[in-house]
Amino acid sequence: MATPNPPASTDAGEHLLTPGEVASLFRVDPKTVTRWASAGRIGSIRTPGGHRRFRESEVRSMLASLTSEATLTPTTR
């Protein structure tokens, strides 16, 4: 029986997310998350295999700021 892989983390012990996990939080396609990283809108870390990983704290902070902006934006009717 195979044991599941532990969550990825940085040297500081911070949890890292895959592009798919970030995409599900923002409800966008994983390719969109990759484009955000390429454009510098969100920071990413490259694994030794070349895959992108994202710091959970940074992702949650970005999500919180976007969510609070959406609730503060007045709507016009």
The first five atom37 places (N, CA, C, CB, O) and aatype in JSON, in Angstrom:
{
  "aatype": [12, 0, 16, 14, 2, 14, 14, 0, 15, 16, 3, 0, 7, 6, 8, 10, 10, 16, 14, 7, 6, 19, 0, 15, 10, 13, 1, 19, 3, 14, 11, 16, 19, 16, 1, 17, 0, 15, 0, 7, 1, 9, 7, 15, 9, 1, 16, 14, 7, 7, 8, 1, 1, 13, 1, 6, 15, 6, 19, 1, 15, 12, 10, 0, 15, 10, 16, 15, 6, 0, 16, 10, 16, 14, 16, 16, 1],
  "atom_mask": [
    [1, 1, 1, 1, 1],
    [1, 1, 1, 1, 1],
    [1, 1, 1, 1, 1],
    [1, 1, 1, 1, 1],
    [1, 1, 1, 1, 1],
    [1, 1, 1, 1, 1],
    [1, 1, 1, 1, 1],
    [1, 1, 1, 1, 1],
    [1, 1, 1, 1, 1],
    [1, 1, 1, 1, 1],
    [1, 1, 1, 1, 1],
    [1, 1, 1, 1, 1],
    [1, 1, 1, 0, 1],
    [1, 1, 1, 1, 1],
    [1, 1, 1, 1, 1],
    [1, 1, 1, 1, 1],
    [1, 1, 1, 1, 1],
    [1, 1, 1, 1, 1],
    [1, 1, 1, 1, 1],
    [1, 1, 1, 0, 1],
    [1, 1, 1, 1, 1],
    [1, 1, 1, 1, 1],
    [1, 1, 1, 1, 1],
    [1, 1, 1, 1, 1],
    [1, 1, 1, 1, 1],
    [1, 1, 1, 1, 1],
    [1, 1, 1, 1, 1],
    [1, 1, 1, 1, 1],
    [1, 1, 1, 1, 1],
    [1, 1, 1, 1, 1],
    [1, 1, 1, 1, 1],
    [1, 1, 1, 1, 1],
    [1, 1, 1, 1, 1],
    [1, 1, 1, 1, 1],
    [1, 1, 1, 1, 1],
    [1, 1, 1, 1, 1],
    [1, 1, 1, 1, 1],
    [1, 1, 1, 1, 1],
    [1, 1, 1, 1, 1],
    [1, 1, 1, 0, 1],
    [1, 1, 1, 1, 1],
    [1, 1, 1, 1, 1],
    [1, 1, 1, 0, 1],
    [1, 1, 1, 1, 1],
    [1, 1, 1, 1, 1],
    [1, 1, 1, 1, 1],
    [1, 1, 1, 1, 1],
    [1, 1, 1, 1, 1],
    [1, 1, 1, 0, 1],
    [1, 1, 1, 0, 1],
    [1, 1, 1, 1, 1],
    [1, 1, 1, 1, 1],
    [1, 1, 1, 1, 1],
    [1, 1, 1, 1, 1],
    [1, 1, 1, 1, 1],
    [1, 1, 1, 1, 1],
    [1, 1, 1, 1, 1],
    [1, 1, 1, 1, 1],
    [1, 1, 1, 1, 1],
    [1, 1, 1, 1, 1],
    [1, 1, 1, 1, 1],
    [1, 1, 1, 1, 1],
    [1, 1, 1, 1, 1],
    [1, 1, 1, 1, 1],
    [1, 1, 1, 1, 1],
    [1, 1, 1, 1, 1],
    [1, 1, 1, 1, 1],
    [1, 1, 1, 1, 1],
    [1, 1, 1, 1, 1],
    [1, 1, 1, 1, 1],
    [1, 1, 1, 1, 1],
    [1, 1, 1, 1, 1],
    [1, 1, 1, 1, 1],
    [1, 1, 1, 1, 1],
    [1, 1, 1, 1, 1],
    [1, 1, 1, 1, 1],
    [1, 1, 1, 1, 1]
  ],
  "atom_positions": [
    [[0.85, -1.19, 0.0], [0.0, 0.0, 0.0], [0.88, 1.24, 0.0], [-0.96, 0.01, 1.22], [1.78, 1.36, 0.83]],
    [[0.64, 2.13, -0.91], [1.46, 3.34, -1.05], [1.01, 4.38, -0.02], [1.36, 3.92, -2.48], [-0.17, 4.51, 0.27]],
    [[1.98, 5.1, 0.5], [1.66, 6.18, 1.43], [1.5, 7.46, 0.64], [2.76, 6.34, 2.52], [2.24, 7.69, -0.31]],
    [[0.54, 8.32, 1.02], [0.35, 9.57, 0.29], [1.55, 10.5, 0.49], [-0.93, 10.27, 0.74], [2.22, 10.46, 1.51]],
    [[1.79, 11.33, -0.52], [2.87, 12.29, -0.42], [2.5, 13.37, 0.58], [3.19, 12.91, -1.79], [1.35, 13.83, 0.59]],
    [[3.44, 13.79, 1.42], [3.14, 14.89, 2.35], [2.98, 16.18, 1.56], [4.25, 15.04, 3.43], [3.5, 16.3, 0.46]],
    [[2.26, 17.17, 2.12], [2.09, 18.44, 1.41], [3.45, 19.09, 1.18], [1.17, 19.38, 2.21], [4.34, 19.02, 2.03]],
    [[3.6, 19.73, 0.05], [4.85, 20.44, -0.25], [4.97, 21.63, 0.68], [4.9, 20.9, -1.75], [3.97, 22.25, 1.04]],
    [[6.19, 21.94, 1.07], [6.41, 23.1, 1.93], [7.78, 23.68, 1.66], [6.27, 22.72, 3.42], [8.65, 23.02, 1.11]],
    [[7.95, 24.94, 2.04], [9.23, 25.61, 1.89], [10.1, 25.3, 3.09], [9.04, 27.13, 1.73], [9.67, 24.59, 4.01]],
    [[11.32, 25.81, 3.09], [12.22, 25.61, 4.22], [11.62, 26.17, 5.51], [13.58, 26.25, 3.95], [11.9, 25.67, 6.6]],
    [[10.81, 27.22, 5.38], [10.19, 27.83, 6.56], [8.96, 27.06, 7.02], [9.81, 29.28, 6.25], [8.32, 27.44, 8.0]],
    [[8.63, 25.97, 6.32], [7.49, 25.16, 6.72], [6.17, 25.64, 6.18], [0.0, 0.0, 0.0], [5.12, 25.14, 6.58]],
    [[6.2, 26.61, 5.27], [4.96, 27.12, 4.71], [4.43, 26.17, 3.65], [5.17, 28.53, 4.11], [5.19, 25.62, 2.85]],
    [[3.12, 25.97, 3.64], [2.46, 25.07, 2.7], [2.48, 25.68, 1.3], [1.01, 24.77, 3.14], [2.22, 26.87, 1.13]],
    [[2.79, 24.86, 0.3], [2.8, 25.3, -1.09], [1.64, 24.66, -1.83], [4.14, 24.94, -1.77], [1.28, 23.51, -1.59]],
    [[1.06, 25.43, -2.75], [-0.09, 24.98, -3.53], [0.3, 24.78, -4.98], [-1.24, 25.97, -3.41], [1.17, 25.48, -5.5]],
    [[-0.34, 23.84, -5.63], [-0.14, 23.62, -7.06], [-0.99, 24.63, -7.83], [-0.51, 22.16, -7.46], [-1.9, 25.24, -7.27]],
    [[-0.7, 24.81, -9.12], [-1.55, 25.7, -9.93], [-3.02, 25.26, -9.92], [-1.04, 25.75, -11.36], [-3.91, 26.11, -9.93]],
    [[-3.27, 23.98, -9.9], [-4.65, 23.49, -9.86], [-5.35, 23.86, -8.57], [0.0, 0.0, 0.0], [-6.53, 24.21, -8.58]],
    [[-4.64, 23.79, -7.45], [-5.23, 24.15, -6.16], [-5.54, 25.65, -6.11], [-4.3, 23.77, -5.0], [-6.58, 26.06, -5.61]],
    [[-4.6, 26.47, -6.63], [-4.82, 27.91, -6.67], [-6.01, 28.22, -7.59], [-3.55, 28.65, -7.16], [-6.86, 29.05, -7.26]],
    [[-6.05, 27.55, -8.72], [-7.13, 27.77, -9.68], [-8.49, 27.47, -9.06], [-6.93, 26.9, -10.92], [-9.45, 28.21, -9.3]],
    [[-8.58, 26.42, -8.28], [-9.87, 26.09, -7.67], [-10.28, 27.13, -6.63], [-9.82, 24.71, -7.02], [-11.47, 27.39, -6.47]],
    [[-9.32, 27.73, -5.94], [-9.66, 28.78, -4.97], [-10.22, 30.02, -5.67], [-8.42, 29.16, -4.16], [-11.15, 30.66, -5.18]],
    [[-9.61, 30.36, -6.83], [-10.04, 31.55, -7.57], [-11.12, 31.24, -8.6], [-8.85, 32.17, -8.26], [-11.67, 32.15, -9.23]],
    [[-11.42, 29.95, -8.76], [-12.41, 29.5, -9.75], [-12.04, 29.94, -11.16], [-13.79, 30.05, -9.39], [-12.86, 30.49, -11.9]],
    [[-10.78, 29.68, -11.51], [-10.26, 29.95, -12.85], [-9.55, 28.69, -13.34], [-9.3, 31.19, -12.85], [-9.39, 27.73, -12.59]],
    [[-9.13, 28.69, -14.58], [-8.39, 27.58, -15.16], [-6.94, 27.61, -14.64], [-8.43, 27.64, -16.71], [-6.4, 28.7, -14.43]],
    [[-6.32, 26.46, -14.44], [-4.92, 26.44, -13.99], [-3.97, 27.21, -14.92], [-4.44, 25.01, -13.88], [-2.97, 27.76, -14.45]],
    [[-4.26, 27.26, -16.21], [-3.42, 28.03, -17.15], [-3.48, 29.52, -16.82], [-3.86, 27.79, -18.61], [-2.5, 30.24, -17.04]],
    [[-4.6, 29.99, -16.32], [-4.72, 31.39, -15.92], [-3.77, 31.69, -14.77], [-6.17, 31.73, -15.52], [-3.13, 32.74, -14.75]],
    [[-3.69, 30.78, -13.82], [-2.78, 30.95, -12.68], [-1.34, 31.0, -13.18], [-2.96, 29.8, -11.65], [-0.55, 31.81, -12.7]],
    [[-0.99, 30.15, -14.13], [0.35, 30.15, -14.71], [0.63, 31.47, -15.41], [0.52, 28.97, -15.7], [1.73, 32.0, -15.31]],
    [[-0.35, 32.01, -16.12], [-0.17, 33.32, -16.78], [0.02, 34.43, -15.76], [-1.37, 33.64, -17.68], [0.83, 35.33, -15.96]],
    [[-0.75, 34.37, -14.65], [-0.57, 35.37, -13.58], [0.87, 35.33, -13.06], [-1.57, 35.12, -12.43], [1.48, 36.37, -12.84]],
    [[1.39, 34.13, -12.85], [2.76, 33.99, -12.35], [3.77, 34.52, -13.36], [3.07, 32.52, -12.02], [4.72, 35.21, -12.98]],
    [[3.57, 34.23, -14.63], [4.48, 34.72, -15.68], [4.46, 36.23, -15.78], [4.12, 34.1, -17.03], [5.47, 36.86, -16.08]],
    [[3.29, 36.82, -15.52], [3.14, 38.27, -15.59], [3.56, 38.96, -14.29], [1.7, 38.62, -15.9], [3.59, 40.19, -14.24]],
    [[3.88, 38.19, -13.25], [4.31, 38.78, -11.99], [3.16, 39.19, -11.08], [0.0, 0.0, 0.0], [3.39, 39.88, -10.08]],
    [[1.95, 38.8, -11.39], [0.8, 39.16, -10.54], [0.77, 38.35, -9.26], [-0.5, 38.95, -11.31], [0.19, 38.79, -8.26]],
    [[1.4, 37.18, -9.27], [1.46, 36.32, -8.1], [2.83, 35.64, -8.12], [0.29, 35.26, -8.08], [3.31, 35.2, -9.16]],
    [[3.44, 35.55, -6.95], [4.76, 34.94, -6.85], [4.68, 33.42, -6.92], [0.0, 0.0, 0.0], [3.7, 32.82, -6.49]],
    [[5.72, 32.82, -7.48], [5.76, 31.36, -7.54], [7.17, 30.87, -7.29], [5.25, 30.86, -8.9], [8.15, 31.61, -7.4]],
    [[7.24, 29.61, -6.94], [8.5, 28.93, -6.7], [8.58, 27.8, -7.7], [8.61, 28.39, -5.21], [7.57, 27.16, -8.0]],
    [[9.75, 27.54, -8.23], [9.95, 26.42, -9.15], [10.54, 25.25, -8.38], [10.86, 26.82, -10.34], [11.51, 25.41, -7.64]],
    [[9.96, 24.08, -8.57], [10.5, 22.86, -7.97], [11.73, 22.43, -8.77], [9.43, 21.72, -7.92], [11.94, 22.93, -9.88]],
    [[12.53, 21.51, -8.24], [13.67, 21.01, -9.03], [13.24, 20.41, -10.37], [14.44, 19.96, -8.21], [14.02, 20.39, -11.33]],
    [[12.01, 19.92, -10.45], [11.5, 19.37, -11.7], [10.92, 20.41, -12.64], [0.0, 0.0, 0.0], [10.48, 20.07, -13.74]],
    [[10.91, 21.69, -12.22], [10.43, 22.78, -13.06], [8.97, 23.13, -12.9], [0.0, 0.0, 0.0], [8.45, 23.96, -13.65]],
    [[8.29, 22.51, -11.95], [6.87, 22.8, -11.72], [6.72, 24.04, -10.84], [6.15, 21.59, -11.08], [7.58, 24.31, -10.0]],
    [[5.65, 24.77, -11.03], [5.38, 25.95, -10.21], [4.64, 25.55, -8.94], [4.56, 27.0, -11.01], [3.79, 24.66, -8.95]],
    [[4.98, 26.23, -7.87], [4.26, 26.09, -6.61], [4.06, 27.51, -6.06], [5.03, 25.17, -5.58], [4.86, 28.41, -6.3]],
    [[2.97, 27.68, -5.31], [2.59, 29.0, -4.82], [2.45, 28.96, -3.31], [1.27, 29.46, -5.47], [1.89, 28.02, -2.75]],
    [[2.96, 30.0, -2.63], [2.86, 30.08, -1.17], [1.39, 30.29, -0.79], [3.75, 31.23, -0.6], [0.74, 31.21, -1.28]],
    [[0.91, 29.42, 0.09], [-0.5, 29.48, 0.49], [-0.83, 30.83, 1.13], [-0.82, 28.35, 1.47], [-1.9, 31.38, 0.87]],
    [[0.05, 31.36, 1.96], [-0.23, 32.64, 2.63], [-0.39, 33.77, 1.61], [0.88, 32.98, 3.63], [-1.26, 34.62, 1.78]],
    [[0.44, 33.78, 0.57], [0.34, 34.82, -0.46], [-0.95, 34.66, -1.26], [1.57, 34.75, -1.39], [-1.62, 35.65, -1.57]],
    [[-1.3, 33.43, -1.59], [-2.52, 33.16, -2.35], [-3.74, 33.58, -1.55], [-2.62, 31.67, -2.73], [-4.64, 34.25, -2.07]],
    [[-3.79, 33.2, -0.27], [-4.94, 33.55, 0.57], [-5.05, 35.06, 0.77], [-4.85, 32.84, 1.93], [-6.15, 35.61, 0.83]],
    [[-3.9, 35.74, 0.89], [-3.89, 37.19, 1.04], [-4.44, 37.86, -0.22], [-2.47, 37.69, 1.33], [-5.24, 38.79, -0.15]],
    [[-4.01, 37.36, -1.39], [-4.49, 37.9, -2.65], [-5.99, 37.66, -2.8], [-3.74, 37.28, -3.83], [-6.73, 38.55, -3.23]],
    [[-6.43, 36.48, -2.43], [-7.86, 36.14, -2.51], [-8.67, 37.03, -1.57], [-8.09, 34.64, -2.17], [-9.74, 37.51, -1.94]],
    [[-8.17, 37.25, -0.37], [-8.87, 38.09, 0.61], [-8.97, 39.53, 0.12], [-8.16, 38.05, 1.96], [-10.01, 40.17, 0.29]],
    [[-7.89, 40.06, -0.48], [-7.93, 41.44, -0.95], [-8.9, 41.59, -2.12], [-6.53, 41.9, -1.37], [-9.61, 42.59, -2.21]],
    [[-8.94, 40.6, -3.01], [-9.88, 40.66, -4.13], [-11.31, 40.52, -3.64], [-9.57, 39.57, -5.16], [-12.21, 41.18, -4.16]],
    [[-11.52, 39.68, -2.65], [-12.86, 39.48, -2.11], [-13.34, 40.73, -1.4], [-12.88, 38.29, -1.14], [-14.5, 41.12, -1.55]],
    [[-12.46, 41.37, -0.63], [-12.86, 42.58, 0.09], [-13.1, 43.73, -0.88], [-11.8, 42.98, 1.12], [-13.98, 44.55, -0.65]],
    [[-12.33, 43.8, -1.98], [-12.56, 44.83, -2.99], [-13.94, 44.64, -3.63], [-11.46, 44.79, -4.06], [-14.65, 45.61, -3.88]],
    [[-14.3, 43.41, -3.89], [-15.59, 43.13, -4.53], [-16.75, 43.51, -3.61], [-15.69, 41.63, -4.91], [-17.79, 43.97, -4.09]],
    [[-16.6, 43.33, -2.32], [-17.69, 43.68, -1.41], [-17.76, 45.17, -1.15], [-17.52, 42.93, -0.1], [-18.81, 45.68, -0.76]],
    [[-16.64, 45.89, -1.36], [-16.63, 47.32, -1.12], [-17.03, 48.11, -2.36], [-15.26, 47.75, -0.65], [-17.39, 49.29, -2.23]],
    [[-16.97, 47.52, -3.54], [-17.29, 48.22, -4.76], [-18.79, 48.48, -4.84], [-16.82, 47.43, -5.97], [-19.59, 47.55, -4.82]],
    [[-19.17, 49.76, -4.93], [-20.6, 50.06, -5.03], [-21.15, 49.62, -6.39], [-20.86, 51.57, -4.81], [-20.47, 49.7, -7.41]],
    [[-22.36, 49.16, -6.37], [-23.01, 48.76, -7.63], [-23.96, 49.86, -8.06], [-23.78, 47.41, -7.46], [-24.6, 50.52, -7.24]],
    [[-24.05, 50.05, -9.36], [-24.96, 51.06, -9.88], [-26.1, 50.36, -10.59], [-24.22, 52.04, -10.85], [-25.9, 49.37, -11.3]],
    [[-27.27, 50.86, -10.4], [-28.45, 50.27, -11.06], [-29.2, 51.32, -11.81], [-29.38, 49.61, -10.05], [-30.22, 51.02, -12.43]]
  ]
}
